[in-house]
Amino acid sequence: MAMRVSRSGVVAANIGAMIGGVIAASVLGFATGKIWPIMQLPVFFITLVCWSLWGITVVLRDWNKDEIKPVSWFEGREYARSSWTNTILSNLATVLFGFVPASLIAGLVGLLWPEAKWTVFLVLFGLWAIAASVMAVLRDVFRVDFEDKIW
């Protein structure tokens, strides 16, 4: 079900998405700051960067289209398949986003065991980056379809 949109409609949707990104980054930064204050600003900026990269993939995919099909969360991977630029941007955003949960979990661990914060952060972020990279290579280079295997 595609819907016809005007250029002003696309602009309004992108402005709304930017506002949503700032709100999401603020909430995640605030939450992280409560448990690990030094990571508040990095989490805020990484979240904004990731949101922006994912937003750019949407804009590039829908560039010069008169009809845009709204997608569900499960169809989001189609954004990455529209070009190599989108593939790289969305995969980079996914790898970088691992910074956020790693910071939150490491901050929680740090409440009980402060000396382990950085170790836990580095291990979790490293595992996220490796897993996201392997999944991206399998999906985008070898065309492995994970939808049938996960859902």
C-alpha positions as CSV (number, residue, x, y, z in Angstrom):
1,M,0.0,0.0,0.0
2,A,1.9,3.0,-1.2
3,M,0.8,6.5,-0.5
4,R,1.3,9.6,-2.6
5,V,3.3,12.3,-0.8
6,S,4.3,15.8,-1.6
7,R,7.8,17.2,-1.2
8,S,6.5,19.3,1.8
9,G,5.1,16.0,3.3
10,V,8.5,14.4,3.0
11,V,10.2,17.4,4.6
12,A,7.7,17.5,7.4
13,A,8.2,13.7,8.0
14,N,12.0,14.2,8.1
15,I,11.7,17.1,10.6
16,G,9.5,14.9,12.8
17,A,12.1,12.2,12.6
18,M,14.8,14.6,13.6
19,I,12.8,15.8,16.6
20,G,12.2,12.1,17.5
21,G,16.0,11.5,17.3
22,V,16.8,14.3,19.6
23,I,14.2,13.1,22.1
24,A,15.5,9.5,21.9
25,A,19.1,10.7,22.3
26,S,18.2,12.9,25.2
27,V,16.4,10.1,27.1
28,L,19.2,7.6,26.5
29,G,21.8,10.2,27.5
30,F,19.9,11.1,30.6
31,A,19.4,7.5,31.6
32,T,23.1,6.7,31.1
33,G,24.1,9.8,33.0
34,K,22.2,8.6,36.0
35,I,24.2,5.4,36.2
36,W,27.5,6.5,34.6
37,P,27.8,10.3,34.3
38,I,31.0,10.4,32.2
39,M,29.2,8.5,29.4
40,Q,26.1,10.8,29.2
41,L,27.4,13.1,26.5
42,P,29.0,10.3,24.4
43,V,25.8,8.3,24.5
44,F,23.8,11.3,23.5
45,F,26.1,12.1,20.5
46,I,26.4,8.4,19.3
47,T,22.6,8.1,19.5
48,L,22.2,11.2,17.3
49,V,24.9,10.0,14.8
50,C,23.2,6.6,14.5
51,W,19.7,8.1,14.2
52,S,21.1,10.5,11.5
53,L,22.8,7.7,9.6
54,W,19.6,5.6,9.6
55,G,17.6,8.7,8.6
56,I,20.0,9.4,5.7
57,T,19.4,5.8,4.4
58,V,15.6,6.5,4.4
59,V,16.1,9.8,2.6
60,L,18.4,8.2,0.0
61,R,16.0,5.3,-0.6
62,D,13.0,7.6,-1.1
63,W,14.8,10.3,-3.1
64,N,12.7,11.5,-6.1
65,K,9.9,9.1,-5.5
66,D,6.3,10.2,-5.8
67,E,4.9,7.3,-3.8
68,I,6.4,6.1,-0.6
69,K,5.4,2.9,1.2
70,P,5.5,3.1,4.9
71,V,7.5,0.2,6.4
72,S,7.2,-1.8,9.6
73,W,10.1,-2.5,11.9
74,F,10.5,-5.9,10.3
75,E,10.8,-4.5,6.8
76,G,13.5,-2.0,7.8
77,R,16.3,-4.1,6.3
78,E,15.0,-3.2,2.9
79,Y,16.4,0.3,3.4
80,A,19.9,-1.2,3.4
81,R,19.4,-3.1,0.2
82,S,18.6,-0.2,-2.0
83,S,22.3,0.8,-2.6
84,W,25.8,0.1,-1.4
85,T,25.8,3.6,0.2
86,N,22.7,2.7,2.2
87,T,24.2,-0.7,3.1
88,I,27.3,0.9,4.5
89,L,25.5,3.7,6.3
90,S,23.0,1.4,8.0
91,N,25.6,-1.2,9.0
92,L,27.9,1.5,10.4
93,A,25.0,2.9,12.4
94,T,24.2,-0.6,13.7
95,V,27.8,-1.2,14.8
96,L,28.0,2.3,16.4
97,F,24.7,1.8,18.2
98,G,26.3,-1.0,20.3
99,F,27.9,1.8,22.2
100,V,24.6,2.7,23.9
101,P,23.6,-0.7,25.4
102,A,27.2,-1.4,26.3
103,S,27.3,1.9,28.2
104,L,24.1,1.2,30.0
105,I,25.0,-2.3,31.0
106,A,28.5,-1.4,32.0
107,G,27.1,1.5,34.1
108,L,24.8,-0.9,35.9
109,V,27.6,-3.3,36.5
110,G,29.7,-0.4,37.7
111,L,27.2,0.4,40.4
112,L,28.1,-3.0,42.1
113,W,31.7,-3.3,40.9
114,P,33.1,0.1,39.8
115,E,36.5,-1.3,38.7
116,A,34.9,-3.5,36.1
117,K,33.0,-0.7,34.2
118,W,35.5,-0.2,31.4
119,T,36.2,-3.8,31.0
120,V,32.6,-4.7,30.7
121,F,32.0,-1.8,28.3
122,L,34.9,-2.8,26.0
123,V,33.9,-6.5,26.0
124,L,30.2,-5.8,25.3
125,F,30.9,-3.2,22.6
126,G,33.5,-5.5,21.0
127,L,31.1,-8.4,20.9
128,W,28.3,-6.2,19.5
129,A,30.6,-4.8,16.8
130,I,31.8,-8.3,15.8
131,A,28.2,-9.8,15.8
132,A,26.8,-6.8,13.8
133,S,29.7,-7.0,11.3
134,V,29.3,-10.8,10.8
135,M,25.6,-10.4,10.4
136,A,26.1,-7.6,7.9
137,V,28.5,-9.6,5.8
138,L,26.3,-12.7,5.8
139,R,23.2,-10.7,4.9
140,D,24.7,-8.2,2.4
141,V,27.6,-10.1,0.8
142,F,26.4,-13.7,1.0
143,R,22.7,-12.8,0.9
144,V,21.7,-15.0,3.8
145,D,18.1,-14.4,4.7
146,F,17.8,-14.3,8.5
147,E,14.1,-13.5,8.5
148,D,13.1,-17.2,8.0
149,K,15.6,-18.2,10.7
150,I,14.7,-15.7,13.4
151,W,11.0,-14.9,13.1
